[in-house]
């Protein structure tokens, strides 16, 4: 999918923007890209892809239900700071309070994930604190 060169890039955000532009020109849809991009994020948790960055913006254009399910499956495999941020964005934009609570409850379970690194755990705590303060 053209993602591997990003691992060695010194300008990941610019290169990822060019990549998503090429994908769009080639007819790659956000729905097509969701799974490969999330797996790329899982394999490269320390790669700064921007927050959220062009790759995340691209997959967020996929149908919400499919995107949300794929994101939660990715988080269950390996939460990263970026994918937790994407879950936070889903919770912020949830259509109902019940849906928001489901996202937040899921995020809370990620605190116990054995592959969650220190940065990811800090992000989870920060995002959950933001929602607690907002209630």
N, CA, C and O atoms as a GROMACS GRO file, in nm:
protein
  540
    1UNK      N    1   0.083  -0.121   0.000
    1UNK     CA    2   0.000   0.000   0.000
    1UNK      C    3   0.086   0.125   0.000
    1UNK      O    4   0.033   0.236   0.004
    2UNK      N    5   0.218   0.111  -0.004
    2UNK     CA    6   0.306   0.227  -0.009
    2UNK      C    7   0.341   0.283   0.126
    2UNK      O    8   0.393   0.394   0.134
    3UNK      N    9   0.314   0.210   0.233
    3UNK     CA   10   0.336   0.261   0.368
    3UNK      C   11   0.479   0.244   0.416
    3UNK      O   12   0.527   0.326   0.494
    4UNK      N   13   0.547   0.140   0.373
    4UNK     CA   14   0.680   0.110   0.427
    4UNK      C   15   0.780   0.224   0.416
    4UNK      O   16   0.858   0.244   0.509
    5UNK      N   17   0.784   0.302   0.306
    5UNK     CA   18   0.879   0.414   0.301
    5UNK      C   19   0.859   0.517   0.412
    5UNK      O   20   0.952   0.590   0.445
    6UNK      N   21   0.740   0.523   0.468
    6UNK     CA   22   0.716   0.620   0.576
    6UNK      C   23   0.799   0.588   0.700
    6UNK      O   24   0.831   0.678   0.778
    7UNK      N   25   0.834   0.462   0.718
    7UNK     CA   26   0.910   0.422   0.836
    7UNK      C   27   1.047   0.489   0.840
    7UNK      O   28   1.099   0.516   0.948
    8UNK      N   29   1.105   0.516   0.724
    8UNK     CA   30   1.239   0.576   0.718
    8UNK      C   31   1.234   0.725   0.684
    8UNK      O   32   1.339   0.789   0.673
    9UNK      N   33   1.117   0.778   0.668
    9UNK     CA   34   1.102   0.917   0.624
    9UNK      C   35   1.140   1.015   0.735
    9UNK      O   36   1.114   0.990   0.853
   10UNK      N   37   1.200   1.124   0.694
   10UNK     CA   38   1.231   1.232   0.788
   10UNK      C   39   1.118   1.336   0.791
   10UNK      O   40   1.117   1.424   0.877
   11UNK      N   41   1.025   1.324   0.699
   11UNK     CA   42   0.913   1.418   0.690
   11UNK      C   43   0.784   1.339   0.671
   11UNK      O   44   0.716   1.351   0.569
   12UNK      N   45   0.752   1.258   0.770
   12UNK     CA   46   0.642   1.163   0.760
   12UNK      C   47   0.511   1.231   0.723
   12UNK      O   48   0.438   1.181   0.638
   13UNK      N   49   0.480   1.344   0.786
   13UNK     CA   50   0.350   1.404   0.760
   13UNK      C   51   0.338   1.449   0.614
   13UNK      O   52   0.235   1.428   0.551
   14UNK      N   53   0.444   1.512   0.560
   14UNK     CA   54   0.442   1.552   0.418
   14UNK      C   55   0.432   1.430   0.328
   14UNK      O   56   0.355   1.430   0.232
   15UNK      N   57   0.511   1.328   0.357
   15UNK     CA   58   0.509   1.208   0.275
   15UNK      C   59   0.375   1.135   0.285
   15UNK      O   60   0.326   1.082   0.185
   16UNK      N   61   0.315   1.132   0.403
   16UNK     CA   62   0.186   1.064   0.417
   16UNK      C   63   0.076   1.143   0.346
   16UNK      O   64  -0.018   1.084   0.294
   17UNK      N   65   0.087   1.276   0.345
   17UNK     CA   66  -0.009   1.357   0.270
   17UNK      C   67   0.002   1.325   0.121
   17UNK      O   68  -0.100   1.308   0.053
   18UNK      N   69   0.123   1.318   0.069
   18UNK     CA   70   0.144   1.283  -0.072
   18UNK      C   71   0.091   1.143  -0.101
   18UNK      O   72   0.032   1.119  -0.207
   19UNK      N   73   0.112   1.052  -0.008
   19UNK     CA   74   0.065   0.915  -0.026
   19UNK      C   75  -0.088   0.910  -0.033
   19UNK      O   76  -0.143   0.846  -0.123
   20UNK      N   77  -0.156   0.977   0.058
   20UNK     CA   78  -0.303   0.974   0.054
   20UNK      C   79  -0.355   1.044  -0.072
   20UNK      O   80  -0.458   1.004  -0.125
   21UNK      N   81  -0.285   1.144  -0.119
   21UNK     CA   82  -0.324   1.209  -0.245
   21UNK      C   83  -0.312   1.112  -0.362
   21UNK      O   84  -0.398   1.107  -0.449
   22UNK      N   85  -0.203   1.034  -0.363
   22UNK     CA   86  -0.185   0.933  -0.469
   22UNK      C   87  -0.294   0.826  -0.460
   22UNK      O   88  -0.347   0.782  -0.562
   23UNK      N   89  -0.326   0.785  -0.338
   23UNK     CA   90  -0.431   0.685  -0.321
   23UNK      C   91  -0.563   0.736  -0.378
   23UNK      O   92  -0.631   0.666  -0.452
   24UNK      N   93  -0.598   0.859  -0.341
   24UNK     CA   94  -0.724   0.914  -0.391
   24UNK      C   95  -0.724   0.919  -0.543
   24UNK      O   96  -0.825   0.885  -0.605
   25UNK      N   97  -0.614   0.961  -0.603
   25UNK     CA   98  -0.604   0.968  -0.749
   25UNK      C   99  -0.617   0.829  -0.812
   25UNK      O  100  -0.667   0.815  -0.923
   26UNK      N  101  -0.572   0.726  -0.740
   26UNK     CA  102  -0.578   0.589  -0.790
   26UNK      C  103  -0.710   0.521  -0.758
   26UNK      O  104  -0.732   0.406  -0.797
   27UNK      N  105  -0.799   0.590  -0.688
   27UNK     CA  106  -0.929   0.533  -0.657
   27UNK      C  107  -0.935   0.453  -0.528
   27UNK      O  108  -1.033   0.384  -0.503
   28UNK      N  109  -0.830   0.460  -0.446
   28UNK     CA  110  -0.833   0.392  -0.316
   28UNK      C  111  -0.927   0.471  -0.225
   28UNK      O  112  -0.914   0.592  -0.210
   29UNK      N  113  -1.021   0.401  -0.166
   29UNK     CA  114  -1.118   0.467  -0.079
   29UNK      C  115  -1.071   0.459   0.066
   29UNK      O  116  -0.991   0.372   0.102
   30UNK      N  117  -1.120   0.550   0.149
   30UNK     CA  118  -1.088   0.540   0.292
   30UNK      C  119  -1.127   0.404   0.349
   30UNK      O  120  -1.056   0.350   0.434
   31UNK      N  121  -1.239   0.350   0.304
   31UNK     CA  122  -1.282   0.219   0.354
   31UNK      C  123  -1.180   0.111   0.319
   31UNK      O  124  -1.154   0.021   0.399
   32UNK      N  125  -1.121   0.120   0.199
   32UNK     CA  126  -1.017   0.024   0.159
   32UNK      C  127  -0.892   0.037   0.247
   32UNK      O  128  -0.822  -0.062   0.271
   33UNK      N  129  -0.866   0.157   0.294
   33UNK     CA  130  -0.740   0.186   0.364
   33UNK      C  131  -0.747   0.164   0.515
   33UNK      O  132  -0.643   0.157   0.580
   34UNK      N  133  -0.866   0.153   0.571
   34UNK     CA  134  -0.880   0.147   0.718
   34UNK      C  135  -0.793   0.037   0.778
   34UNK      O  136  -0.706   0.065   0.861
   35UNK      N  137  -0.815  -0.085   0.736
   35UNK     CA  138  -0.744  -0.199   0.798
   35UNK      C  139  -0.593  -0.191   0.778
   35UNK      O  140  -0.519  -0.205   0.875
   36UNK      N  141  -0.544  -0.169   0.654
   36UNK     CA  142  -0.397  -0.161   0.638
   36UNK      C  143  -0.334  -0.046   0.717
   36UNK      O  144  -0.225  -0.061   0.772
   37UNK      N  145  -0.402   0.068   0.724
   37UNK     CA  146  -0.345   0.181   0.798
   37UNK      C  147  -0.342   0.154   0.948
   37UNK      O  148  -0.244   0.187   1.014
   38UNK      N  149  -0.447   0.096   1.001
   38UNK     CA  150  -0.448   0.066   1.144
   38UNK      C  151  -0.340  -0.036   1.178
   38UNK      O  152  -0.273  -0.024   1.281
   39UNK      N  153  -0.323  -0.136   1.093
   39UNK     CA  154  -0.217  -0.234   1.118
   39UNK      C  155  -0.079  -0.170   1.109
   39UNK      O  156   0.011  -0.205   1.185
   40UNK      N  157  -0.061  -0.076   1.017
   40UNK     CA  158   0.065  -0.002   1.007
   40UNK      C  159   0.090   0.077   1.136
   40UNK      O  160   0.202   0.079   1.186
   41UNK      N  161  -0.014   0.141   1.189
   41UNK     CA  162   0.000   0.216   1.314
   41UNK      C  163   0.036   0.123   1.429
   41UNK      O  164   0.117   0.160   1.515
   42UNK      N  165  -0.022   0.005   1.432
   42UNK     CA  166   0.011  -0.093   1.536
   42UNK      C  167   0.158  -0.135   1.529
   42UNK      O  168   0.225  -0.147   1.631
   43UNK      N  169   0.207  -0.157   1.408
   43UNK     CA  170   0.346  -0.203   1.390
   43UNK      C  171   0.447  -0.092   1.415
   43UNK      O  172   0.565  -0.121   1.438
   44UNK      N  173   0.404   0.032   1.410
   44UNK     CA  174   0.495   0.146   1.422
   44UNK      C  175   0.446   0.245   1.527
   44UNK      O  176   0.422   0.362   1.496
   45UNK      N  177   0.431   0.200   1.651
   45UNK     CA  178   0.372   0.288   1.753
   45UNK      C  179   0.457   0.412   1.784
   45UNK      O  180   0.404   0.512   1.834
   46UNK      N  181   0.586   0.406   1.756
   46UNK     CA  182   0.673   0.520   1.787
   46UNK      C  183   0.692   0.615   1.670
   46UNK      O  184   0.758   0.718   1.684
   47UNK      N  185   0.636   0.583   1.555
   47UNK     CA  186   0.648   0.668   1.438
   47UNK      C  187   0.551   0.785   1.451
   47UNK      O  188   0.431   0.765   1.470
   48UNK      N  189   0.602   0.906   1.441
   48UNK     CA  190   0.518   1.025   1.453
   48UNK      C  191   0.445   1.048   1.321
   48UNK      O  192   0.503   1.098   1.225
   49UNK      N  193   0.319   1.011   1.317
   49UNK     CA  194   0.237   1.025   1.197
   49UNK      C  195   0.153   1.152   1.200
   49UNK      O  196   0.066   1.171   1.115
   50UNK      N  197   0.179   1.238   1.298
   50UNK     CA  198   0.098   1.358   1.314
   50UNK      C  199  -0.020   1.328   1.405
   50UNK      O  200  -0.055   1.212   1.426
   51UNK      N  201  -0.079   1.432   1.457
   51UNK     CA  202  -0.194   1.414   1.546
   51UNK      C  203  -0.305   1.505   1.499
   51UNK      O  204  -0.303   1.624   1.531
   52UNK      N  205  -0.401   1.456   1.426
   52UNK     CA  206  -0.411   1.318   1.384
   52UNK      C  207  -0.330   1.285   1.260
   52UNK      O  208  -0.294   1.169   1.240
   53UNK      N  209  -0.298   1.382   1.177
   53UNK     CA  210  -0.218   1.356   1.057
   53UNK      C  211  -0.303   1.314   0.939
   53UNK      O  212  -0.420   1.279   0.954
   54UNK      N  213  -0.243   1.318   0.822
   54UNK     CA  214  -0.319   1.294   0.699
   54UNK      C  215  -0.367   1.149   0.687
   54UNK      O  216  -0.473   1.125   0.630
   55UNK      N  217  -0.291   1.053   0.740
   55UNK     CA  218  -0.336   0.914   0.734
   55UNK      C  219  -0.463   0.895   0.816
   55UNK      O  220  -0.558   0.830   0.772
   56UNK      N  221  -0.464   0.951   0.936
   56UNK     CA  222  -0.582   0.940   1.022
   56UNK      C  223  -0.701   1.013   0.960
   56UNK      O  224  -0.813   0.962   0.959
   57UNK      N  225  -0.676   1.133   0.908
   57UNK     CA  226  -0.785   1.207   0.843
   57UNK      C  227  -0.844   1.126   0.728
   57UNK      O  228  -0.965   1.126   0.707
   58UNK      N  229  -0.758   1.057   0.654
   58UNK     CA  230  -0.805   0.978   0.540
   58UNK      C  231  -0.897   0.866   0.586
   58UNK      O  232  -1.006   0.850   0.531
   59UNK      N  233  -0.855   0.788   0.686
   59UNK     CA  234  -0.939   0.674   0.726
   59UNK      C  235  -1.063   0.719   0.802
   59UNK      O  236  -1.162   0.646   0.806
   60UNK      N  237  -1.059   0.837   0.863
   60UNK     CA  238  -1.178   0.886   0.932
   60UNK      C  239  -1.291   0.919   0.835
   60UNK      O  240  -1.405   0.940   0.877
   61UNK      N  241  -1.261   0.922   0.706
   61UNK     CA  242  -1.364   0.946   0.604
   61UNK      C  243  -1.439   0.817   0.568
   61UNK      O  244  -1.538   0.822   0.496
   62UNK      N  245  -1.392   0.704   0.617
   62UNK     CA  246  -1.461   0.576   0.593
   62UNK      C  247  -1.596   0.579   0.665
   62UNK      O  248  -1.615   0.656   0.759
   63UNK      N  249  -1.690   0.494   0.621
   63UNK     CA  250  -1.818   0.486   0.693
   63UNK      C  251  -1.793   0.464   0.842
   63UNK      O  252  -1.717   0.376   0.881
   64UNK      N  253  -1.857   0.546   0.924
   64UNK     CA  254  -1.828   0.551   1.068
   64UNK      C  255  -1.837   0.415   1.137
   64UNK      O  256  -1.750   0.381   1.217
   65UNK      N  257  -1.940   0.339   1.108
   65UNK     CA  258  -1.956   0.210   1.175
   65UNK      C  259  -1.842   0.114   1.144
   65UNK      O  260  -1.789   0.048   1.233
   66UNK      N  261  -1.805   0.108   1.017
   66UNK     CA  262  -1.694   0.020   0.977
   66UNK      C  263  -1.563   0.068   1.038
   66UNK      O  264  -1.484  -0.011   1.089
   67UNK      N  265  -1.542   0.198   1.031
   67UNK     CA  266  -1.419   0.257   1.086
   67UNK      C  267  -1.411   0.232   1.237
   67UNK      O  268  -1.307   0.191   1.288
   68UNK      N  269  -1.521   0.257   1.308
   68UNK     CA  270  -1.521   0.240   1.454
   68UNK      C  271  -1.491   0.095   1.491
   68UNK      O  272  -1.414   0.069   1.583
   69UNK      N  273  -1.553   0.001   1.421
   69UNK     CA  274  -1.529  -0.141   1.451
   69UNK      C  275  -1.384  -0.178   1.424
   69UNK      O  276  -1.321  -0.245   1.506
   70UNK      N  277  -1.331  -0.136   1.310
   70UNK     CA  278  -1.191  -0.166   1.277
   70UNK      C  279  -1.095  -0.103   1.379
   70UNK      O  280  -0.996  -0.165   1.417
   71UNK      N  281  -1.126   0.019   1.422
   71UNK     CA  282  -1.041   0.086   1.521
   71UNK      C  283  -1.043   0.010   1.653
   71UNK      O  284  -0.938  -0.010   1.714
   72UNK      N  285  -1.160  -0.033   1.697
   72UNK     CA  286  -1.168  -0.105   1.824
   72UNK      C  287  -1.097  -0.241   1.815
   72UNK      O  288  -1.034  -0.285   1.911
   73UNK      N  289  -1.106  -0.306   1.700
   73UNK     CA  290  -1.032  -0.432   1.681
   73UNK      C  291  -0.881  -0.406   1.686
   73UNK      O  292  -0.806  -0.484   1.745
   74UNK      N  293  -0.838  -0.297   1.625
   74UNK     CA  294  -0.696  -0.261   1.628
   74UNK      C  295  -0.650  -0.233   1.771
   74UNK      O  296  -0.545  -0.280   1.813
   75UNK      N  297  -0.729  -0.158   1.843
   75UNK     CA  298  -0.695  -0.126   1.982
   75UNK      C  299  -0.688  -0.252   2.068
   75UNK      O  300  -0.605  -0.262   2.158
   76UNK      N  301  -0.774  -0.348   2.040
   76UNK     CA  302  -0.772  -0.474   2.115
   76UNK      C  303  -0.644  -0.552   2.086
   76UNK      O  304  -0.593  -0.625   2.171
   77UNK      N  305  -0.592  -0.536   1.963
   77UNK     CA  306  -0.466  -0.605   1.930
   77UNK      C  307  -0.347  -0.534   1.992
   77UNK      O  308  -0.263  -0.597   2.057
   78UNK      N  309  -0.340  -0.400   1.971
   78UNK     CA  310  -0.227  -0.323   2.023
   78UNK      C  311  -0.263  -0.176   2.026
   78UNK      O  312  -0.263  -0.109   1.922
   79UNK      N  313  -0.294  -0.125   2.143
   79UNK     CA  314  -0.324   0.018   2.151
   79UNK      C  315  -0.198   0.101   2.133
   79UNK      O  316  -0.091   0.066   2.184
   80UNK      N  317  -0.211   0.211   2.061
   80UNK     CA  318  -0.101   0.306   2.045
   80UNK      C  319  -0.153   0.444   2.082
   80UNK      O  320  -0.274   0.464   2.092
   81UNK      N  321  -0.062   0.536   2.103
   81UNK     CA  322  -0.104   0.673   2.138
   81UNK      C  323  -0.196   0.730   2.029
   81UNK      O  324  -0.295   0.796   2.060
   82UNK      N  325  -0.163   0.705   1.902
   82UNK     CA  326  -0.244   0.759   1.793
   82UNK      C  327  -0.381   0.692   1.784
   82UNK      O  328  -0.481   0.760   1.766
   83UNK      N  329  -0.386   0.560   1.797
   83UNK     CA  330  -0.516   0.494   1.786
   83UNK      C  331  -0.605   0.525   1.906
   83UNK      O  332  -0.727   0.531   1.892
   84UNK      N  333  -0.546   0.545   2.023
   84UNK     CA  334  -0.625   0.590   2.138
   84UNK      C  335  -0.679   0.731   2.114
   84UNK      O  336  -0.792   0.762   2.150
   85UNK      N  337  -0.597   0.816   2.052
   85UNK     CA  338  -0.643   0.950   2.015
   85UNK      C  339  -0.762   0.942   1.919
   85UNK      O  340  -0.858   1.018   1.932
   86UNK      N  341  -0.756   0.849   1.824
   86UNK     CA  342  -0.866   0.833   1.730
   86UNK      C  343  -0.993   0.786   1.801
   86UNK      O  344  -1.104   0.828   1.765
   87UNK      N  345  -0.978   0.700   1.901
   87UNK     CA  346  -1.094   0.658   1.980
   87UNK      C  347  -1.150   0.776   2.058
   87UNK      O  348  -1.272   0.791   2.070
   88UNK      N  349  -1.064   0.860   2.110
   88UNK     CA  350  -1.107   0.982   2.180
   88UNK      C  351  -1.190   1.068   2.086
   88UNK      O  352  -1.293   1.123   2.126
   89UNK      N  353  -1.145   1.082   1.961
   89UNK     CA  354  -1.220   1.160   1.862
   89UNK      C  355  -1.357   1.096   1.835
   89UNK      O  356  -1.456   1.167   1.819
   90UNK      N  357  -1.361   0.964   1.829
   90UNK     CA  358  -1.490   0.897   1.811
   90UNK      C  359  -1.583   0.927   1.928
   90UNK      O  360  -1.701   0.956   1.909
   91UNK      N  361  -1.529   0.919   2.049
   91UNK     CA  362  -1.611   0.947   2.167
   91UNK      C  363  -1.662   1.091   2.165
   91UNK      O  364  -1.778   1.116   2.198
   92UNK      N  365  -1.576   1.184   2.127
   92UNK     CA  366  -1.618   1.325   2.118
   92UNK      C  367  -1.731   1.344   2.019
   92UNK      O  368  -1.820   1.427   2.041
   93UNK      N  369  -1.729   1.268   1.910
   93UNK     CA  370  -1.829   1.285   1.806
   93UNK      C  371  -1.941   1.183   1.811
   93UNK      O  372  -2.016   1.169   1.715
   94UNK      N  373  -1.952   1.111   1.922
   94UNK     CA  374  -2.055   1.007   1.932
   94UNK      C  375  -2.194   1.066   1.914
   94UNK      O  376  -2.223   1.177   1.960
   95UNK      N  377  -2.279   0.989   1.847
   95UNK     CA  378  -2.415   1.036   1.817
   95UNK      C  379  -2.503   1.038   1.942
   95UNK      O  380  -2.596   1.118   1.952
   96UNK      N  381  -2.474   0.950   2.038
   96UNK     CA  382  -2.556   0.943   2.159
   96UNK      C  383  -2.465   0.933   2.282
   96UNK      O  384  -2.348   0.898   2.272
   97UNK      N  385  -2.522   0.965   2.397
   97UNK     CA  386  -2.448   0.950   2.522
   97UNK      C  387  -2.412   0.804   2.546
   97UNK      O  388  -2.305   0.773   2.597
   98UNK      N  389  -2.503   0.714   2.509
   98UNK     CA  390  -2.478   0.571   2.528
   98UNK      C  391  -2.358   0.525   2.445
   98UNK      O  392  -2.274   0.450   2.493
   99UNK      N  393  -2.352   0.571   2.322
   99UNK     CA  394  -2.239   0.536   2.236
   99UNK      C  395  -2.109   0.592   2.293
   99UNK      O  396  -2.006   0.524   2.294
  100UNK      N  397  -2.112   0.717   2.340
  100UNK     CA  398  -1.994   0.778   2.401
  100UNK      C  399  -1.947   0.694   2.519
  100UNK      O  400  -1.827   0.668   2.534
  101UNK      N  401  -2.040   0.653   2.604
  101UNK     CA  402  -2.004   0.572   2.720
  101UNK      C  403  -1.942   0.439   2.679
  101UNK      O  404  -1.849   0.391   2.743
  102UNK      N  405  -1.993   0.379   2.572
  102UNK     CA  406  -1.934   0.253   2.523
  102UNK      C  407  -1.789   0.274   2.481
  102UNK      O  408  -1.702   0.194   2.514
  103UNK      N  409  -1.764   0.383   2.408
  103UNK     CA  410  -1.627   0.412   2.366
  103UNK      C  411  -1.537   0.437   2.488
  103UNK      O  412  -1.425   0.387   2.494
  104UNK      N  413  -1.587   0.513   2.584
  104UNK     CA  414  -1.506   0.545   2.702
  104UNK      C  415  -1.483   0.422   2.789
  104UNK      O  416  -1.374   0.404   2.843
  105UNK      N  417  -1.585   0.337   2.803
  105UNK     CA  418  -1.567   0.213   2.879
  105UNK      C  419  -1.462   0.125   2.813
  105UNK      O  420  -1.378   0.064   2.880
  106UNK      N  421  -1.467   0.118   2.680
  106UNK     CA  422  -1.366   0.040   2.608
  106UNK      C  423  -1.228   0.100   2.629
  106UNK      O  424  -1.131   0.028   2.652
  107UNK      N  425  -1.219   0.233   2.620
  107UNK     CA  426  -1.090   0.299   2.642
  107UNK      C  427  -1.037   0.266   2.782
  107UNK      O  428  -0.918   0.242   2.799
  108UNK      N  429  -1.124   0.265   2.880
  108UNK     CA  430  -1.082   0.236   3.017
  108UNK      C  431  -1.024   0.094   3.027
  108UNK      O  432  -0.928   0.072   3.102
  109UNK      N  433  -1.080  -0.001   2.953
  109UNK     CA  434  -1.027  -0.138   2.959
  109UNK      C  435  -0.886  -0.146   2.902
  109UNK      O  436  -0.809  -0.236   2.936
  110UNK      N  437  -0.851  -0.052   2.815
  110UNK     CA  438  -0.718  -0.054   2.752
  110UNK      C  439  -0.607  -0.024   2.851
  110UNK      O  440  -0.490  -0.050   2.822
  111UNK      N  441  -0.640   0.029   2.967
  111UNK     CA  442  -0.538   0.054   3.071
  111UNK      C  443  -0.470  -0.076   3.113
  111UNK      O  444  -0.355  -0.075   3.160
  112UNK      N  445  -0.541  -0.187   3.097
  112UNK     CA  446  -0.488  -0.318   3.139
  112UNK      C  447  -0.422  -0.394   3.024
  112UNK      O  448  -0.376  -0.506   3.043
  113UNK      N  449  -0.417  -0.334   2.906
  113UNK     CA  450  -0.364  -0.406   2.790
  113UNK      C  451  -0.213  -0.426   2.806
  113UNK      O  452  -0.141  -0.330   2.834
  114UNK      N  453  -0.165  -0.548   2.790
  114UNK     CA  454  -0.022  -0.575   2.812
  114UNK      C  455   0.072  -0.507   2.712
  114UNK      O  456   0.190  -0.491   2.740
  115UNK      N  457   0.021  -0.467   2.596
  115UNK     CA  458   0.107  -0.403   2.496
  115UNK      C  459   0.097  -0.250   2.497
  115UNK      O  460   0.162  -0.184   2.416
  116UNK      N  461   0.020  -0.196   2.588
  116UNK     CA  462   0.008  -0.050   2.596
  116UNK      C  463   0.134   0.007   2.661
  116UNK      O  464   0.166  -0.027   2.775
  117UNK      N  465   0.204   0.093   2.588
  117UNK     CA  466   0.326   0.153   2.643
  117UNK      C  467   0.291   0.271   2.734
  117UNK      O  468   0.174   0.310   2.745
  118UNK      N  469   0.392   0.327   2.798
  118UNK     CA  470   0.370   0.434   2.896
  118UNK      C  471   0.303   0.556   2.834
  118UNK      O  472   0.214   0.615   2.895
  119UNK      N  473   0.343   0.594   2.714
  119UNK     CA  474   0.283   0.710   2.648
  119UNK      C  475   0.134   0.685   2.620
  119UNK      O  476   0.052   0.774   2.641
  120UNK      N  477   0.102   0.567   2.573
  120UNK     CA  478  -0.037   0.532   2.545
  120UNK      C  479  -0.119   0.534   2.674
  120UNK      O  480  -0.232   0.585   2.674
  121UNK      N  481  -0.065   0.481   2.781
  121UNK     CA  482  -0.136   0.480   2.909
  121UNK      C  483  -0.160   0.623   2.960
  121UNK      O  484  -0.265   0.652   3.016
  122UNK      N  485  -0.061   0.711   2.942
  122UNK     CA  486  -0.079   0.852   2.981
  122UNK      C  487  -0.191   0.916   2.900
  122UNK      O  488  -0.273   0.990   2.954
  123UNK      N  489  -0.194   0.888   2.771
  123UNK     CA  490  -0.299   0.943   2.685
  123UNK      C  491  -0.436   0.894   2.730
  123UNK      O  492  -0.530   0.973   2.740
  124UNK      N  493  -0.448   0.766   2.756
  124UNK     CA  494  -0.576   0.710   2.802
  124UNK      C  495  -0.622   0.782   2.927
  124UNK      O  496  -0.737   0.826   2.935
  125UNK      N  497  -0.534   0.795   3.026
  125UNK     CA  498  -0.572   0.863   3.151
  125UNK      C  499  -0.612   1.007   3.126
  125UNK      O  500  -0.711   1.055   3.182
  126UNK      N  501  -0.538   1.076   3.042
  126UNK     CA  502  -0.568   1.215   3.012
  126UNK      C  503  -0.704   1.229   2.944
  126UNK      O  504  -0.783   1.316   2.981
  127UNK      N  505  -0.731   1.144   2.845
  127UNK     CA  506  -0.859   1.153   2.773
  127UNK      C  507  -0.976   1.120   2.864
  127UNK      O  508  -1.080   1.186   2.860
  128UNK      N  509  -0.960   1.017   2.946
  128UNK     CA  510  -1.068   0.982   3.039
  128UNK      C  511  -1.090   1.092   3.142
  128UNK      O  512  -1.204   1.121   3.178
  129UNK      N  513  -0.982   1.154   3.189
  129UNK     CA  514  -0.995   1.267   3.281
  129UNK      C  515  -1.069   1.383   3.215
  129UNK      O  516  -1.152   1.448   3.279
  130UNK      N  517  -1.040   1.409   3.087
  130UNK     CA  518  -1.110   1.516   3.014
  130UNK      C  519  -1.260   1.493   3.015
  130UNK      O  520  -1.338   1.586   3.037
  131UNK      N  521  -1.302   1.369   2.992
  131UNK     CA  522  -1.445   1.340   2.990
  131UNK      C  523  -1.505   1.347   3.129
  131UNK      O  524  -1.618   1.393   3.145
  132UNK      N  525  -1.430   1.303   3.231
  132UNK     CA  526  -1.481   1.310   3.368
  132UNK      C  527  -1.504   1.455   3.409
  132UNK      O  528  -1.603   1.486   3.476
  133UNK      N  529  -1.413   1.543   3.369
  133UNK     CA  530  -1.426   1.685   3.404
  133UNK      C  531  -1.541   1.751   3.329
  133UNK      O  532  -1.600   1.847   3.378
  134UNK      N  533  -1.572   1.700   3.210
  134UNK     CA  534  -1.676   1.759   3.128
  134UNK      C  535  -1.816   1.719   3.169
  134UNK      O  536  -1.913   1.778   3.123
  135UNK      N  537  -1.829   1.619   3.255
  135UNK     CA  538  -1.963   1.572   3.296
  135UNK      C  539  -2.019   1.655   3.408
  135UNK      O  540  -2.130   1.629   3.455
   0.00000   0.00000   0.00000
